[in-house]
């Protein structure tokens, strides 16, 4: 090792040979050399698991070249000083590789044909020269050989015009022609530059080497303006809003000092956050999704890992009002328009944020013609971040931005890609290689693949105790080789004796020969070739943490690492392993085989989703009955249930309510039926809450104008009965449980003024006419104000929003967008009112004007429930347009508890046939400057989505479509399922009774 030291200005550092450094190349002991200095980055890797794999590749080596080529931030060396441990003897000085640039050469040949920026500029120059000659000739000016460096074009042109007017001869037609042509060429040259954005002119761009900025453009760039950020000093900002936008992913909004303050973050750069965590200072860098156009705020989207020092221990626990320290801008890259012609981007998860920053800048800059193609990969549809914003850019700027999603688990009728991002997919979606094309990647986890040759490799079990030996028997009965490691020779001896005496009692397929067992006291030999390692060591968390740290080093990189712990979640054992290893760690909780062969599988929060179906099949081979916990939970599934039983039994005994013998007897008799607790609760539940839905009748076996029906369904989606038949295209439906009546609309013949509104008892009896035929034209959605006992409805071809009392009296028009008797107005579908929602709390009602079919001209409006004094339905001053440019919005629902407005949209994919939401302010409007208030697509891939109803008690949404399906999901669009489907039905309105 080191024998000499080097005296520096601040400290004394050891000197090492490269062979000394090379010995530190493991994940748990990692040294690297940069510019002759030695850094021990073991702790850095632990604190930054996302970048571990890149650093491991250069462990024990001179990483200077890799460091210089990585595009590191300006303060990277400052950060790394904390990890410096010495210098290298005889280190070679790093010489950057010469970068080849193509010198500009004036081409002697005629340029190739095609639209470029060179030709109009050249034409402008020639024209200006012609004007100069003409002007000189007219004024008898002798043009000197050496022209001035700058030509005053404005003075020249004004002089030319004056000369032309005063000239008595010497120009005529030729002079006028030259003057007009030259002026046209000059003006055209400048116009070409302005029109290039709209026409996407194909042009070559200069090549820029890494770290070299593009030439400055004349037009000022708002995103380059200086603002709040200071690159040398950390400054505090208060958190004003925090939302969980996906599991463990938070949208954090911070207030800048004033509402007009700009952030001052150039495109391509990021900010640093500093905090004191567990007594130490932690600094991390993040890319905001806001920029200088978002005055007064700084917005971040960050995934918080349970074991992350800054994210899990600090950011995840922030509360509104807490202050966070920021510094910046940081980063070597500063994007400028024209830096390249085309960009391909590959992002995954929260890696979208730096990509989004660049996409937004390009799309919102009218002078930037850069073309961007993004492949955005996620595990599930719910994991897609910034989805609404990305899809809006794709829709509004199709020449600048193309979007393609990839999912591991795709829902039904998913229109994008599934599975891994392959070479073929990138070739199809990315621009072709070219000097003016760049490809940008965010760090993505390596896709999980099954362990190779797992059938011939052993299963290793750490711990030969009661459960360890039983787990061994399970895998041996499945034909697998088993290695058992325990430091106690006595335990190993007892383990072998148990296996020899009990293996035959474990379930085994007749065609499978039992596997063999080997025992070890050396952990390395036991696990080095294993495809699966199960730790069953004593229930001491520090011991389990150290065990997994050892396994990361000693096992093959494809080995699955499991814990049998019932006391600790596997996420608590990840403290000393990297992100790549976390993806192959999980809980496998065995009960007491062979008497109870249940095993529960559970994620550590990072486990690759593909591991679970693989392990389920392997567990079945081992004779166990596997169950997968949907999310990480202390106590798994059954232990949580059993804990409640034990707690109540002890309470009953402590209170003297009963005795053990009676409790056991009652338990045995009650459970003798074999029914589980959920089934028993269902069987004892009161009469089911009803779901009522309208079938328009156009998909029935005998479709007709009056084949519509009002149906009652069970909560599970089973049709229980037909309440009302013979309805003429029924559409809107609502119920008032207090008065015990259902209300619905019938459109009738859409071309005729023959719509109507009806009501009936909950069993379909006592049908009454609320609004008779001919009073409304084509009534669509209907909603009840249960407090005022009034009916609100939208009349599509009637071009109006109306209301009346439950008995039909006091019918009034609230909004009139045109006259249905005027053919041109009636056929203007932008005036068609369809959806309706009310909010007595906000004092407003809302409606949709859907626009042409799939036309992208849909709008959502609102107005006050109480019409302003003296106002007319045709010209209300309080009408406000909240949203526009929607594909084709239909029905509305408003959740007053959260001020969230929901709607269905039957427009064209990818934005239509969807369930959507927008957050309203306390005043019932939309804060259009707030990212969180932008519309969100919660779910898609419906088949002509129509009906919509929120179950406020169960926090569930129901949606119907004309394809004959009823769907349910939670209020964020997650857990979507189809509870009913019949292609012979076309469903419209839906309501619930609870």
Secondary structure, DSSP 8 states (H G I E B T S, - for coil): ----EEE-SS-EEEEE-HHHHHT-EETTEEEEEETTEEEE-HHHHHH-GGGHHHHHTTTTSB-HHHHHHTT--TTHHHHHGGGEEEEETT-----------------SS---SS--HHHHHHHHHHHHHHHHHHHHHHHT----SS--SS--HHHHHHHHHHHHHH--SS-HHHHHHHHHHHHHHHHHHHHHHHHHHHHT---------TT------SS--GGGS--S--SSS-EEEEEEEEEEEETTEEEEEEE-SSTT------TT-EEEEEEEETTEEEEEEE--S--TTSTTEEEEEEE--TT-TTTTTTGGG--TT-EEEEEEEE-S----TTS-SEEEEEEEGGGHHHHHHHHHHHHH-TT---EEEEEEEEEEGGG--SHHHHHHHHHH-TTTEEEEEEEEE--TT--SEES---HHHHHHHS----TTEEEEE----------TTTTTS-EEEE--SHHHHHHHHHHHHTT--EEEE-S-HHHHHHHHHHHHHHGGGS---TT-----EEEES-HHHHHTT-SEEEE---S-HHHHHHHHHHHHHHS-TT-EEEE--SSS-GGGG-TTS-HHHHTTEEEEEEEETTTEEEEEEEE-SS--THHHHHHHHHHHHTT-EEEE-SS--TTTTHHHHHHHHHHHHHHHHHTTS--HHHHHHHHHHHHTT---HHHHHHHHS-S---EEEEE-STTSTT--TT-EEEEEE-TTS-EEEEEEEEESSEEEEEEETTTTEEEEEE---TTSS-EEEEEEETTS-S-EEEEEEEEESSEEEEEEETTTTEEEEEETTTTEEEEEETTS-S-EEEEE-S-TTSHHHHT-GGG-EEEEEEETTTTEEEEEE--STT-S-EEEEEEESS--TT--TTS-TT-EEEEEEES-EEEEEEETTTTEEEEEE-SSTTTSSEEEEEE--TTSS--TT-GGGS-EEEEE--SSEEEEEEETTTTEEEEEETTSEEEEEETTS-S-EEEEE-TT--EEEEEE--
